[in-house]
Amino acid sequence: MNLAGATLAVKLPDEPVCAILKFRDGLIYGQQIPQIPALLVQVTIRPDKVSPSGNLIRFGDTLGDELVGWMRRDYLEVVEVLGQAKIEEKSVTITPFEKVA
């Protein structure tokens, strides 16, 4: 599944993936979002961390997440998916996807 360029409001992969995200352009820093939109962060996108409404996703519970807390999915844009994430108790292993030629 190619998520690059999509907001997180799309259907998420069934398994966790490690990705680089940013807040969508046009959002107001300090009012709608907690950081400058140009800042890129690495997170693990986990389908089990989506709220019951489906509007929010939680980050920070997985080792290596650079974003913490509940975030609106439609505010986040995927810059690049780094690979499949295997989550263990004290580690996260990323298996890179094949590069597109």
Steps between C-alpha positions, in 0.01 A plus 500: 500500500647834395410765757753765387328834444176386664351622825459244774124524449537229233465129580804394701705187430402191700851470649711774665728704273775746577453830317606863482209739559438872500202715582305606190575841353252774589450401864561765765795434732399544865127478427442187295839332528773486767800554272612671182353318196839476324643279775520133401461223759544123497220292650359150492151501351307234691141412413442397865568861610205656315221643716151341496371789285782446251585872501806484728819296521737465794878524471772471761417152628749339260876524548641754254184711453594867471141620545308443823129509577168481319506671158226569246559262212386752237766748620788260424659433162725205420827616345653155458446146628828352622391140548306235688529530880535194723424610855645310793501581871828695500572556132358583159650344187440671166512291184538739206264465207662443162599828337295602201721523191 
